[in-house]
Amino acid sequence: EQKEIKEYCEKIGLQYLCTPFSSAAADILEQVGVDAYKTGSGELTNLPMLRHMAKKGKPMIISTGMSKMEEIDDAVAVMREENCPFILTHCLSEYPPDYAHMNLGLMKKFEDKYGVFVGLSDHSVEIYSALAAVALGAKVVEKHFTISDVKGPDDVVSLLPEQLKTM
């Protein structure tokens, strides 16, 4: 299925990347020919898996939701030890987030502390948090989307295609 998805992405001009949740899944994606990896917030502290992925030399997007600064420090150290290009995305693991908790200024803190590009893994129900993040320097925005006749677990924080196009 991943090969089919990758081929479709290439056909329509999208870069293919995927989020593995184990080293074995990363190995499968490597065989498929993934261009980059994205880690879910829950995997930031799985340093053996991060190292395994980093050794593949592909760019990584690392989500920081649910993490303490010390844990982010450890993940950044692994990426640097393996000389792996990466970006950190600020993420709230609330679905949907309370806007009082958004703290988009944390992206600048990551940028200053680690000297890396930053982004936002956005689980809000609209496009404005993503737009604000870009205005504040985000180079990557992750946003869930859905198709109106398909129902899934992330629908509450997902944009419809028209909204994604507007974003």
C-alpha positions in Angstrom: 0.0 0.0 0.0 2.8 2.4 0.8 4.3 1.9 -2.7 1.0 2.7 -4.2 0.6 5.8 -2.1 4.2 6.9 -3.0 3.5 6.4 -6.7 0.3 8.4 -6.5 2.1 11.2 -4.7 4.7 11.3 -7.4 2.1 11.2 -10.1 0.3 14.3 -8.7 3.5 16.2 -7.8 3.6 15.7 -4.0 6.6 14.7 -1.9 6.0 11.4 -0.2 6.9 11.0 3.5 5.6 8.9 6.3 5.5 8.5 10.0 6.9 5.1 11.2 6.2 4.0 14.7 9.0 1.4 14.9 12.4 0.7 13.5 11.0 -2.2 11.4 8.4 0.2 9.9 11.2 2.7 9.1 13.0 -0.2 7.3 9.9 -0.9 5.2 9.6 2.7 4.3 13.2 2.8 3.3 12.6 0.0 0.9 9.6 1.9 -0.5 11.8 4.9 -1.1 10.5 7.4 1.4 11.9 10.9 0.9 11.8 11.9 4.5 10.5 10.8 7.9 8.1 12.4 10.4 8.1 11.2 13.9 5.0 11.4 16.1 5.2 13.2 19.4 5.0 9.9 21.3 8.2 8.7 19.6 10.5 11.7 20.6 11.8 9.8 23.6 12.3 6.5 21.7 16.0 7.4 21.1 17.0 4.0 19.7 14.3 4.3 17.0 15.3 8.0 16.3 18.9 6.9 15.9 17.9 4.0 13.6 16.0 6.4 11.4 18.7 9.1 11.5 21.3 6.7 10.3 19.4 6.4 7.1 20.4 10.0 6.3 16.9 11.2 5.2 15.6 14.5 6.5 13.4 14.2 9.6 10.5 16.2 11.0 10.4 15.7 14.7 7.2 16.5 16.6 7.7 17.7 20.2 4.2 17.4 21.7 4.1 15.8 25.1 7.8 16.4 25.6 9.9 18.1 28.2 12.8 20.3 27.1 15.3 17.8 28.5 13.7 15.1 26.2 13.9 17.4 23.2 17.6 18.1 24.1 18.2 14.3 24.0 16.5 13.9 20.6 18.4 16.8 19.2 21.7 15.3 20.5 20.9 12.0 18.6 20.2 13.9 15.4 23.5 15.8 15.7 25.5 12.7 16.6 24.2 11.0 13.4 24.6 14.2 11.3 21.0 13.9 10.2 19.1 17.0 8.9 16.0 17.7 10.9 13.3 20.2 11.8 11.4 20.5 15.1 7.7 21.0 15.1 5.9 22.6 18.0 2.9 20.4 18.8 0.0 20.4 21.2 -1.3 17.0 21.8 -4.8 18.3 22.6 -7.4 17.3 20.0 -8.5 20.1 19.4 -6.2 22.4 21.4 -7.4 25.1 23.7 -6.1 28.3 22.1 -4.9 29.6 25.4 -2.4 26.7 25.3 -1.1 27.2 21.7 2.1 29.0 22.8 3.4 29.5 19.2 6.3 31.5 20.7 7.9 28.2 21.6 8.9 27.8 18.0 11.2 30.8 18.4 12.6 29.2 21.5 13.4 26.0 19.6 15.0 28.0 16.8 17.2 30.0 19.2 18.2 27.1 21.5 18.9 24.5 18.8 19.7 26.6 15.7 17.2 24.7 13.5 14.3 25.3 11.3 10.9 25.0 13.1 7.4 24.2 12.3 3.9 23.5 13.7 2.1 20.2 14.0 -1.3 21.8 14.1 -4.4 20.1 15.6 -6.6 23.1 15.6 -10.0 23.0 13.8 -9.2 25.9 11.4 -6.4 27.4 9.4 -5.5 30.5 11.5 -3.0 28.8 13.9 -1.1 27.6 10.9 -1.0 31.0 9.2 0.1 32.6 12.5 2.9 29.9 12.8 4.1 30.8 9.3 4.1 34.5 10.2 6.3 33.6 13.2 8.8 31.6 11.1 7.4 28.1 10.7 9.0 26.4 7.6 6.7 23.3 7.9 3.1 23.0 8.9 1.5 19.7 9.5 -2.3 19.7 9.2 -4.8 16.9 9.1 -7.3 16.7 6.3 -10.2 14.5 5.5 -12.7 13.9 2.7 -16.3 14.7 3.6 -17.6 11.1 2.9 -14.7 9.4 4.8 -14.9 9.3 8.6 -11.8 8.8 10.7 -10.5 9.3 14.2 -8.9 12.7 13.4 -12.0 14.2 11.7 -12.5 16.7 14.5 -9.1 18.3 13.8 -9.1 17.8 10.1 -9.7 20.3 7.3 -11.8 19.6 4.2 -10.0 19.8 0.8 -11.4 23.3 0.2 -10.1 24.6 3.5 -6.7 23.0 2.9 -6.5 24.7 -0.5 -7.4 28.1 1.2 -4.6 27.5 3.7 
